[in-house]
Amino acid sequence: MPAGPAPHVSHVPGRLSRDILDGADLVALLVSAVDDELTVPTGLDAVVGVDLAAFAAQESAKGSAAELTTLTLPPVLDGDAPWAGLPARVLLAGAGDGGSTALRRTGAALARAAAGKQRLVVDLGNHAEGAGPLVEGLLLASYRPPYRGVGTGPDAPVPEIVLVGEVAHEAVVTAEVSARATCRARLLAATPSNIKNPVWLADEAVSLAGSAGGARAGLRVTVHDEAWIERTGMGGLAAVGRGSVSPPRLVVVEYRPKGATAAPVLLVGKGITYDTGGLSLKPREAMVPMKTDMSGAAITLSVVLAAAELGLPQPVVAVLPLAENAVSGSAYRPGDVIRMYDGTTVEIGNTDAEGRMVLADAMAWGREQFSPSVLVDVATLTGAASLGLGKLHAALYATTPELSAALVAAGDSAGEPLWPMPLVEEYRGALDSAIADVSHIATDTTVGGGSITAALFLQRFAGDVPWAHLDIAGPGRADADRHEVTKGPTGFSARALITWLAAR
């Protein structure tokens, strides 16, 4: 996965000094406003001998979140000026209310302002406790898509970031791991499908687990091929994958911390490495972004690796059903009846509803194999979810109020909002089939609620295990940069799930 370099973040306790500033080509001060009075860190004042707060007042800085105000230091008329050799401009970065959302957005604004620079120094002032979200914003907005050669030049992310203040080391490490997980999911999803197929993605899972510590970190990866999938009776995964020359795979990534005996959390991620719609062919415009239809698998893979990197005490297992939904003489057809892993027979109404088929098999197999305490699946599943909730919220379905509330809280904390949706009992009959146990899409066109009926279909494969379904079709892709989100696949929900796991 070719990608631009990620910034290195370090932190220095205490106040800003000349030594810290040497070599910096951009300096930023975190500022905030209380009762319309701007609070500016004074560390730089002592270095340059200038009252920067007075400068800030002249520039009408408000301290709003992500607001950047540029202060230009007086020109150096002789070599003895205290600011000689320092950057001529200082950024005042508004911290807003000092909350995690504000600081994450401020970090993102700073990352974009620092593009093309070599060393960014940030004086945290009285916001050192918010260093975690700030670092997330800095790193997430420093992400660049693969295959663009962005290692150098004016668009390159700043390679070195120095934070000044009494920063909690653990908070910075957690932020780095969470941001790295999101960026890893973005990179996997952004990889074009002439390179990325199920075999490639399975190999990447093995390689990434090794880079995250492998067996020493409690990680184990198992890759099952198409023969195993057929032999095991995963009819849904086999049917979807059968239409492509690139065979399907089932990848299992287990994280088991030493001495842990608790039942694992099971994560299942939709892994369609390219989706043509199959014989129910998509329009060309809808097909273009379909290299990202494996975002759920990329996210769940990244989350289990992050759990290992953080050394969380909770065992976590990610199951990744990987397939390419293609068009060929061997592709599955509308009207087919498929027998799933748990014996359920499913009538196929639309081959473009393939994601729920591969998820259903992986969920049923995973809960039987691992007896999890909870099961969460993640998928770019339905356009209906984005029609209802737009591009900034994911649809959340859950079988217990406790699980729903915990995931919503984690999403709010991580800046990845999840909106609870109902599993409407009256809609269940819309999935009735005259020739099979169930249809995988609604047969009653008067019901609507396509995201809900998709969730109801998946629910039957979760059994009695507490289960949640994240339909990230809306926020899983972005059409433009917005705060810490970058254009393209977003990795949405990786940080929310890491936050949720860490809180368990």
C-alpha positions as CSV (number, residue, x, y, z in Angstrom):
1,M,0.0,0.0,0.0
2,P,2.0,3.0,-1.1
3,A,1.2,6.0,1.1
4,G,2.7,9.3,2.1
5,P,4.7,9.4,5.4
6,A,2.7,10.0,8.6
7,P,3.9,12.8,10.8
8,H,6.0,11.9,13.9
9,V,4.5,13.4,17.0
10,S,6.6,14.2,20.1
11,H,5.9,16.3,23.2
12,V,8.0,18.5,25.4
13,P,6.9,19.3,29.0
14,G,7.0,22.8,30.3
15,R,7.1,26.1,28.4
16,L,8.1,27.1,25.0
17,S,11.8,27.9,24.6
18,R,14.3,28.9,22.0
19,D,15.7,25.4,21.8
20,I,12.4,23.9,21.0
21,L,11.8,26.5,18.3
22,D,15.1,25.9,16.5
23,G,14.4,24.3,13.2
24,A,10.7,25.0,13.3
25,D,9.2,26.6,10.2
26,L,5.7,27.0,11.7
27,V,4.7,27.8,15.2
28,A,1.1,27.6,16.5
29,L,-0.4,28.7,19.8
30,L,-3.7,27.2,21.0
31,V,-6.0,30.1,22.1
32,S,-9.4,30.3,23.6
33,A,-11.9,32.9,24.5
34,V,-13.7,33.2,27.8
35,D,-16.3,36.0,28.1
36,D,-15.0,37.5,24.9
37,E,-11.4,37.7,26.3
38,L,-8.8,35.8,24.4
39,T,-6.3,33.7,26.3
40,V,-3.0,33.4,24.6
41,P,-0.1,31.2,25.9
42,T,2.7,33.4,27.0
43,G,5.6,31.1,26.4
44,L,6.4,32.6,23.0
45,D,6.2,36.1,24.5
46,A,9.3,35.4,26.6
47,V,11.2,34.2,23.6
48,V,10.4,37.0,21.1
49,G,9.9,39.8,23.6
50,V,6.5,40.7,22.0
51,D,3.1,40.9,23.6
52,L,1.3,38.5,21.2
53,A,-2.0,38.9,23.0
54,A,-2.0,42.6,22.0
55,F,-1.3,41.5,18.4
56,A,-4.1,39.0,18.6
57,A,-6.6,41.7,19.7
58,Q,-5.6,43.8,16.7
59,E,-6.3,40.9,14.4
60,S,-9.7,40.3,15.9
61,A,-9.0,36.7,16.7
62,K,-12.1,35.1,18.3
63,G,-10.7,31.7,19.4
64,S,-13.4,29.8,17.7
65,A,-12.7,26.1,17.0
66,A,-10.4,25.6,13.9
67,E,-10.1,29.4,13.4
68,L,-6.5,30.2,12.4
69,T,-5.3,33.7,12.7
70,T,-1.8,34.6,11.3
71,L,0.3,37.1,13.3
72,T,3.3,38.5,11.4
73,L,6.2,39.4,13.7
74,P,8.0,42.7,13.2
75,P,10.7,42.6,10.6
76,V,14.2,41.9,11.9
77,L,16.1,45.1,11.4
78,D,19.3,43.9,13.0
79,G,20.7,40.5,14.0
80,D,20.1,41.1,17.7
81,A,16.3,40.9,17.6
82,P,15.1,38.1,19.9
83,W,13.0,36.6,17.2
84,A,15.8,36.5,14.6
85,G,15.9,33.1,13.0
86,L,12.4,32.2,14.0
87,P,9.4,31.8,11.7
88,A,8.1,35.3,10.7
89,R,4.5,34.2,11.2
90,V,2.8,32.7,14.2
91,L,-0.6,30.9,13.9
92,L,-3.2,31.5,16.6
93,A,-5.3,28.3,16.6
94,G,-8.7,28.7,18.1
95,A,-9.6,25.9,20.6
96,G,-13.3,26.8,20.8
97,D,-14.9,25.4,23.9
98,G,-11.8,23.1,24.5
99,G,-13.9,20.0,24.0
100,S,-12.8,16.9,22.0
101,T,-14.7,17.9,18.8
102,A,-13.3,21.4,18.8
103,L,-9.7,20.3,19.4
104,R,-10.0,17.6,16.8
105,R,-11.1,20.1,14.3
106,T,-8.4,22.5,15.3
107,G,-5.8,19.8,14.9
108,A,-7.1,19.2,11.4
109,A,-6.9,22.9,10.5
110,L,-3.3,23.0,11.7
111,A,-2.4,19.9,9.7
112,R,-3.7,21.5,6.5
113,A,-1.9,24.8,7.3
114,A,1.3,22.9,7.9
115,A,1.3,21.0,4.6
116,G,4.6,21.4,2.8
117,K,6.4,22.5,6.1
118,Q,9.0,20.4,7.8
119,R,8.4,21.1,11.5
120,L,5.3,22.3,13.3
121,V,5.6,23.4,17.0
122,V,2.3,23.7,18.9
123,D,2.1,25.5,22.3
124,L,-0.9,23.9,24.0
125,G,-1.2,26.5,26.7
126,N,-4.0,25.5,29.0
127,H,-5.3,22.8,26.7
128,A,-2.7,20.1,27.4
129,E,-5.4,17.8,28.6
130,G,-7.0,17.9,25.2
131,A,-3.9,16.7,23.4
132,G,-5.4,13.4,22.4
133,P,-8.2,14.8,20.2
134,L,-5.8,17.5,18.8
135,V,-3.3,14.8,17.8
136,E,-6.2,12.8,16.2
137,G,-7.1,15.8,14.1
138,L,-3.5,16.5,13.2
139,L,-2.9,12.9,12.0
140,L,-6.2,12.3,10.3
141,A,-6.0,15.5,8.2
142,S,-2.4,14.6,7.3
143,Y,-3.6,11.4,5.6
144,R,-3.1,11.4,1.8
145,P,-4.6,8.8,-0.6
146,P,-2.3,6.2,-2.1
147,Y,-0.8,6.3,-5.6
148,R,-0.4,10.1,-5.8
149,G,3.3,10.6,-4.9
150,V,2.6,13.0,-2.1
151,G,5.8,12.4,-0.1
152,T,7.2,15.8,-1.1
153,G,6.0,19.1,-2.3
154,P,3.5,21.7,-1.1
155,D,0.8,19.1,-0.4
156,A,3.0,16.8,1.6
157,P,2.0,16.4,5.3
158,V,4.3,17.9,7.8
159,P,6.7,15.2,8.9
160,E,7.4,16.4,12.5
161,I,5.0,17.8,15.0
162,V,6.1,18.9,18.5
163,L,3.6,19.5,21.3
164,V,4.6,21.8,24.1
165,G,2.9,21.4,27.5
166,E,2.2,18.9,30.3
167,V,0.8,16.2,28.0
168,A,-0.3,12.8,29.2
169,H,1.8,10.3,27.2
170,E,-0.9,7.6,27.2
171,A,-3.5,10.0,25.7
172,V,-1.1,10.8,22.8
173,V,-0.4,7.1,22.2
174,T,-4.1,6.2,22.2
175,A,-4.8,9.0,19.7
176,E,-1.9,7.9,17.5
177,V,-3.2,4.3,17.4
178,S,-6.8,5.4,16.8
179,A,-5.8,7.7,14.0
180,R,-3.5,5.1,12.5
181,A,-6.3,2.6,12.5
182,T,-8.6,5.1,10.6
183,C,-5.9,5.9,8.1
184,R,-5.1,2.2,7.6
185,A,-8.8,1.6,6.8
186,R,-8.8,4.5,4.4
187,L,-5.7,3.3,2.6
188,L,-7.1,-0.2,2.2
189,A,-10.4,1.1,0.9
190,A,-8.8,3.6,-1.5
191,T,-6.6,0.9,-3.1
192,P,-8.0,0.4,-6.7
193,S,-9.6,-2.9,-7.4
194,N,-7.2,-3.8,-10.3
195,I,-4.7,-4.3,-7.4
196,K,-7.1,-5.2,-4.5
197,N,-9.0,-8.4,-4.7
198,P,-9.9,-10.9,-2.0
199,V,-6.5,-12.7,-2.1
200,W,-4.6,-9.4,-2.0
201,L,-6.6,-8.2,1.0
202,A,-6.1,-11.5,2.8
203,D,-2.4,-11.1,2.3
204,E,-2.5,-7.6,3.6
205,A,-4.3,-8.7,6.7
206,V,-1.4,-11.2,7.4
207,S,1.2,-8.5,6.7
208,L,-0.5,-5.9,8.8
209,A,-0.9,-8.2,11.7
210,G,2.8,-9.0,11.6
211,S,3.6,-5.3,11.6
212,A,1.3,-4.8,14.6
213,G,3.3,-7.4,16.6
214,G,2.0,-10.7,15.4
215,A,2.0,-13.6,17.9
216,R,4.0,-11.5,20.4
217,A,1.1,-9.1,20.6
218,G,-1.5,-11.9,20.8
219,L,-2.5,-11.8,17.2
220,R,-3.3,-14.7,15.0
221,V,-4.5,-14.7,11.4
222,T,-6.2,-17.6,9.5
223,V,-7.0,-17.4,5.8
224,H,-9.6,-19.8,4.4
225,D,-9.7,-20.3,0.6
226,E,-12.7,-20.9,-1.7
227,A,-12.5,-24.7,-1.4
228,W,-12.8,-24.4,2.4
229,I,-15.7,-21.9,2.0
230,E,-17.6,-24.3,-0.3
231,R,-16.8,-27.3,1.9
232,T,-17.9,-25.5,5.1
233,G,-21.3,-24.6,3.6
234,M,-21.0,-20.9,3.4
235,G,-23.4,-20.7,0.5
236,G,-23.8,-16.9,0.6
237,L,-20.1,-16.1,0.5
238,A,-19.5,-18.8,-2.1
239,A,-22.3,-17.6,-4.4
240,V,-21.3,-14.0,-4.4
241,G,-17.6,-14.9,-5.0
242,R,-18.3,-17.5,-7.7
243,G,-18.9,-14.9,-10.4
244,S,-15.3,-13.5,-10.3
245,V,-12.0,-14.8,-11.5
246,S,-10.7,-13.6,-8.2
247,P,-11.8,-16.3,-5.7
248,P,-13.4,-15.4,-2.3
249,R,-11.6,-15.7,1.1
250,L,-12.6,-15.8,4.7
251,V,-10.1,-14.1,6.9
252,V,-10.1,-14.5,10.7
253,V,-7.9,-12.1,12.8
254,E,-7.8,-13.0,16.5
255,Y,-6.5,-10.9,19.3
256,R,-6.1,-12.7,22.6
257,P,-4.2,-11.0,25.3
258,K,-2.1,-13.2,27.5
259,G,-4.1,-14.7,30.3
260,A,-7.5,-13.5,29.0
261,T,-10.3,-16.0,29.5
262,A,-13.4,-13.8,28.7
263,A,-15.5,-14.5,25.7
264,P,-14.4,-12.3,22.8
265,V,-16.0,-9.4,21.1
266,L,-16.8,-10.6,17.5
267,L,-16.5,-8.0,14.7
268,V,-17.6,-8.8,11.2
269,G,-16.9,-6.5,8.3
270,K,-18.3,-6.5,4.8
271,G,-15.4,-7.2,2.4
272,I,-16.7,-6.7,-1.2
273,T,-13.4,-5.7,-2.9
274,Y,-15.4,-4.5,-5.9
275,D,-19.1,-4.4,-6.5
276,T,-20.5,-4.3,-10.1
277,G,-23.9,-5.2,-8.7
278,G,-23.5,-8.7,-10.3
279,L,-26.2,-9.6,-12.9
280,S,-28.3,-6.8,-11.4
281,L,-25.8,-4.4,-12.8
282,K,-25.2,-1.0,-11.3
283,P,-25.2,2.1,-13.5
284,R,-21.7,3.3,-14.4
285,E,-21.8,6.3,-12.0
286,A,-22.8,4.1,-9.1
287,M,-20.0,1.6,-9.9
288,V,-17.1,4.1,-9.8
289,P,-16.6,4.2,-6.0
290,M,-17.2,0.5,-5.5
291,K,-13.6,-0.2,-4.7
292,T,-14.6,1.1,-1.2
293,D,-17.3,-1.5,-0.7
294,M,-14.9,-3.5,1.5
295,S,-14.7,-0.6,4.0
296,G,-16.4,-2.7,6.7
297,A,-13.7,-5.3,6.5
298,A,-10.9,-2.7,6.4
299,I,-12.4,-1.1,9.6
300,T,-12.8,-4.2,11.6
301,L,-9.3,-5.4,10.6
302,S,-7.9,-2.1,11.7
303,V,-9.8,-2.2,15.0
304,V,-8.6,-5.6,16.0
305,L,-5.0,-4.6,15.2
306,A,-5.5,-1.4,17.3
307,A,-6.8,-3.5,20.2
308,A,-3.5,-5.4,20.1
309,E,-1.4,-2.2,19.7
310,L,-3.1,-0.7,22.8
311,G,-2.9,-4.0,24.8
312,L,-6.6,-3.9,25.6
313,P,-7.6,-6.7,28.1
314,Q,-10.6,-7.8,26.0
315,P,-10.2,-10.5,23.4
316,V,-11.4,-9.4,20.0
317,V,-12.0,-11.5,16.8
318,A,-12.5,-10.0,13.4
319,V,-14.1,-12.1,10.7
320,L,-13.7,-10.7,7.1
321,P,-15.8,-12.3,4.4
322,L,-14.0,-11.2,1.2
323,A,-15.4,-11.5,-2.3
324,E,-15.7,-9.6,-5.6
325,N,-19.3,-9.2,-6.9
326,A,-18.7,-9.6,-10.7
327,V,-20.6,-10.5,-13.9
328,S,-20.0,-13.8,-15.6
329,G,-21.6,-17.1,-16.6
330,S,-21.0,-18.4,-13.1
331,A,-22.5,-15.5,-11.2
332,Y,-25.4,-16.1,-9.0
333,R,-28.8,-15.0,-10.3
334,P,-32.0,-13.2,-9.2
335,G,-34.4,-16.1,-8.4
336,D,-31.7,-18.4,-7.0
337,V,-32.2,-20.0,-3.6
338,I,-29.0,-20.2,-1.6
339,R,-28.4,-22.3,1.5
340,M,-26.4,-20.4,4.1
341,Y,-24.0,-21.7,6.7
342,D,-26.6,-22.1,9.4
343,G,-29.0,-24.0,7.0
344,T,-31.3,-21.0,6.3
345,T,-32.4,-20.9,2.7
346,V,-32.4,-17.5,1.1
347,E,-34.3,-16.3,-2.1
348,I,-32.2,-13.9,-4.1
349,G,-34.1,-10.9,-5.4
350,N,-31.3,-8.7,-6.4
351,T,-27.6,-9.7,-6.8
352,D,-26.6,-6.1,-5.9
353,A,-27.7,-6.9,-2.3
354,E,-24.6,-9.1,-1.9
355,G,-23.2,-7.5,1.2
356,R,-25.8,-9.0,3.5
357,M,-25.2,-12.4,2.1
358,V,-21.5,-12.5,2.9
359,L,-22.1,-10.9,6.3
360,A,-24.8,-13.4,7.2
361,D,-22.5,-16.4,6.6
362,A,-19.7,-14.8,8.5
363,M,-21.9,-13.8,11.4
364,A,-23.5,-17.3,11.8
365,W,-20.1,-19.1,11.5
366,G,-18.3,-16.6,13.8
367,R,-20.8,-16.9,16.6
368,E,-20.7,-20.7,16.4
369,Q,-16.9,-20.9,16.4
370,F,-16.1,-18.2,19.0
371,S,-19.1,-18.0,21.3
372,P,-18.7,-14.2,21.6
373,S,-20.1,-12.0,24.3
374,V,-21.2,-9.5,21.7
375,L,-21.3,-9.3,17.9
376,V,-21.0,-6.1,15.9
377,D,-21.0,-5.9,12.1
378,V,-19.9,-3.0,9.9
379,A,-20.9,-2.4,6.3
380,T,-21.4,0.1,3.6
381,L,-24.7,-1.7,3.1
382,T,-27.6,0.4,1.9
383,G,-28.2,3.6,0.1
384,A,-31.4,3.9,2.1
385,A,-29.3,4.6,5.3
386,S,-27.7,7.6,3.6
387,L,-31.0,8.8,2.3
388,G,-32.4,8.9,5.8
389,L,-29.4,10.1,7.7
390,G,-27.2,11.9,5.2
391,K,-23.5,11.7,5.0
392,L,-22.5,12.6,8.6
393,H,-24.3,9.9,10.7
394,A,-24.2,6.1,10.5
395,A,-27.3,4.0,11.1
396,L,-27.0,1.9,14.3
397,Y,-29.2,-1.1,14.9
398,A,-28.9,-3.0,18.2
399,T,-30.7,-5.7,20.0
400,T,-30.1,-4.3,23.5
401,P,-30.5,-0.7,24.7
402,E,-27.3,-1.1,26.7
403,L,-25.2,-1.9,23.6
404,S,-26.9,0.8,21.6
405,A,-26.2,3.4,24.3
406,A,-22.6,2.4,24.7
407,L,-21.9,2.6,21.0
408,V,-23.6,6.0,20.7
409,A,-21.5,7.3,23.6
410,A,-18.3,6.0,22.0
411,G,-19.3,7.5,18.6
412,D,-20.0,10.9,20.2
413,S,-16.6,10.8,22.0
414,A,-14.7,9.8,18.8
415,G,-16.5,12.3,16.6
416,E,-18.2,9.6,14.6
417,P,-21.9,9.9,15.4
418,L,-24.1,6.9,15.3
419,W,-27.9,7.3,15.1
420,P,-30.0,4.6,16.7
421,M,-32.6,3.1,14.3
422,P,-35.5,0.8,15.0
423,L,-35.7,-2.9,14.2
424,V,-39.4,-2.6,13.3
425,E,-41.1,-5.9,14.0
426,E,-44.0,-5.1,11.6
427,Y,-41.5,-4.9,8.7
428,R,-40.2,-8.4,9.3
429,G,-43.0,-9.9,7.0
430,A,-41.6,-7.9,4.1
431,L,-38.8,-10.5,3.9
432,D,-41.2,-13.4,3.4
433,S,-40.5,-15.7,0.5
434,A,-42.8,-18.2,-1.2
435,I,-39.9,-20.6,-2.1
436,A,-37.3,-20.2,0.7
437,D,-37.1,-19.5,4.5
438,V,-36.5,-15.8,3.8
439,S,-35.9,-13.3,1.0
440,H,-32.8,-11.2,1.4
441,I,-34.6,-8.1,0.1
442,A,-38.1,-6.9,0.7
443,T,-40.8,-8.7,-1.4
444,D,-43.4,-6.3,-0.2
445,T,-42.7,-3.0,-2.0
446,T,-45.2,-1.1,0.1
447,V,-43.0,-1.3,3.3
448,G,-39.9,0.7,2.2
449,G,-37.3,1.2,4.9
450,G,-34.5,-0.6,3.0
451,S,-31.9,0.0,5.7
452,I,-34.3,-1.5,8.3
453,T,-35.3,-4.6,6.3
454,A,-31.6,-5.2,5.6
455,A,-30.9,-5.1,9.3
456,L,-33.8,-7.4,10.0
457,F,-32.4,-9.9,7.5
458,L,-29.0,-9.8,9.3
459,Q,-30.5,-10.1,12.8
460,R,-31.6,-13.6,12.2
461,F,-28.0,-14.7,11.7
462,A,-26.8,-13.1,15.0
463,G,-28.8,-15.7,17.0
464,D,-29.2,-14.9,20.7
465,V,-25.9,-13.0,20.9
466,P,-26.2,-9.3,21.7
467,W,-25.8,-7.7,18.3
468,A,-25.3,-4.3,16.7
469,H,-25.2,-3.4,13.0
470,L,-23.5,-0.3,11.7
471,D,-24.6,0.8,8.2
472,I,-21.9,3.3,7.3
473,A,-23.0,3.8,3.6
474,G,-23.4,7.5,4.2
475,P,-20.3,8.6,6.2
476,G,-18.1,5.8,4.8
477,R,-17.2,8.0,1.8
478,A,-16.7,11.8,1.6
479,D,-16.9,14.0,-1.5
480,A,-14.7,16.7,0.0
481,D,-12.4,17.4,2.9
482,R,-14.2,18.4,6.1
483,H,-12.4,18.9,9.3
484,E,-10.5,15.6,10.1
485,V,-12.4,13.8,7.3
486,T,-10.6,13.6,4.0
487,K,-12.1,13.1,0.6
488,G,-12.6,9.5,-0.4
489,P,-13.1,6.5,2.0
490,T,-13.2,7.8,5.5
491,G,-12.6,4.8,7.8
492,F,-15.7,6.0,9.7
493,S,-16.4,4.0,12.9
494,A,-12.9,2.7,13.4
495,R,-12.3,5.2,16.2
496,A,-15.8,4.8,17.6
497,L,-15.3,1.0,17.9
498,I,-11.8,1.5,19.5
499,T,-13.3,3.9,22.0
500,W,-16.1,1.4,22.7
501,L,-13.7,-1.5,23.2
502,A,-11.4,0.5,25.5
503,A,-14.4,1.4,27.7
504,R,-15.6,-2.2,28.1
